[in-house]
Amino acid sequence: MTGRNRSPARTDFEQPAAADGAVAMKKIRKRFGGRIALDRAELCLHQGSILGLVGDNGAGKSTMLKILAGVLKPDAGEIVIRGRKAVIESPAASRGLGIEMVYQDLSLCESMSVWENLFLGRYATRGLIASWLPILDKGRMARETAVVLAGLGIRLPDVHRPVGHLSGGERQAVAIGRCLLFHPRIVLLDEPTASMALWEREKILDLIRLLKEQGCAIIMVTHNLGELFKVADRAAVLKEGRTIWQGALAGMAPDDLARMMFLGKV
């Protein structure tokens, strides 16, 4: 981005109060070789709310989420989780802070069953002989999978069915259900309704609302501003790696965000 006109950085953003602040990312920098992905980017997420993270292609949205998820490390900046400074050096560290991310590609194994995808890498076992020879407790995992999905309003006829046979909306529900096994307080969603039919998108939006009702704080990256206004309370706008605006969506319209995203005008 060297030599390009950059949008001025804002420094007067609304900060969450100590009582309701889930996440604050301050002056985050990230460079990939000679390319600046994030340049003093800012983000505030309130507990029990939905924040839309928007921007043009290459604005740095997914990079922000991956830093929170522990997939990427920032070059500079500060992360505060529920009022305490945090160093997130790995996905395990992120998960330990109550953060879970659902990636745009969902990271599901299509040849494996629904329950196997939910428990992949954390299988439940039971002792066979004097509790020293563990075997997979497939029945328990299948039952718990059905319970988790039912709690999200999703009822699949067969949790033993391969994920590759499911619709796009059903796969997204499985990916979200998998992250809920860790009982997260903060959920990161990267383009949760991409490449879905309209009726499936509405189901996923209902699912996002349900996560909020259950007490999760959510950051949602999306290019669909109409959907964003249906579920989000606040938004943050990234332009060329910088946060140029964030605040409540009340009284705003999708065109207002689009103008900031593409023209950089606040």
WOMOWO-V989683 format. One line per field, one symbol per residue. ss: DSSP state (a for helix, b for strand, c for the rest). psi: psi as a letter, one per 20 degrees, with the letter a starting at -180 (. if undefined). burial: b if it has 16 or more other C-alpha atoms within 10 Angstrom, else e. Layout:
# WOMOWO-V989683
ss: ???
psi: ???
burial: ???
This chain:
# WOMOWO-V989683
ss: ccccccccccccccccccccbbbbbbbbbbbbccbbbbbbbbbbbbcccbbbbbbcccccaaaaaaaacccccccbbbbbbccbbbccccaaaaaaccbbbbccccccccccbaaaaaccccccbbbccccccbbbcaaaaaaaaaaaaaaccccccccccbaaaccaaaaaaaaaaaaacccccbbbbbcccccccaaaaaaaaaaaaaaaacccbbbbbcccaaaaaaaccbbbbbbccbbbbbbbcccccaaaaaaaaaaccc
psi: jpiqpqqqqqjkqpqqqhhjogpppplpqppncjpogpnlqqpppqpkrppporrrpjhjghggghghijhqpqhrrpppolipqqonirhhhghhjkpqpoqhjhlqohiqrghhhhjpilqprqpgokjinqqpmhgghgghghgghhhjjpophoiipqhiirrghhgghggghghihjlqippppomijqkqqghhghghhhhghggghjjqpppopqinhghgihhqhrqpppoliqoiqqaqipjrqhhgghggghijp.
burial: eeeeeebebeeeeebbeeeebbbbbbbbbbeeeeebbbbbbbbbbbbbbbbbbbbbeebbbbbbbbbbbbbbbbeeebbbbbbeebbbbbbebbbebbbbbbbbebebeeeebbbbbbbeeeeeeeeeeeeeeeeeeeeebbebbbebbeebebebeebebbbeeeebbbbbbbbbbbbbeeebbbbbbbbbbbeeeeebbbbbbbbbbebbeeebbbbbbbbebebbbebbbbbbbbbbbbbbbbbebeeeeeeebbebbeebee
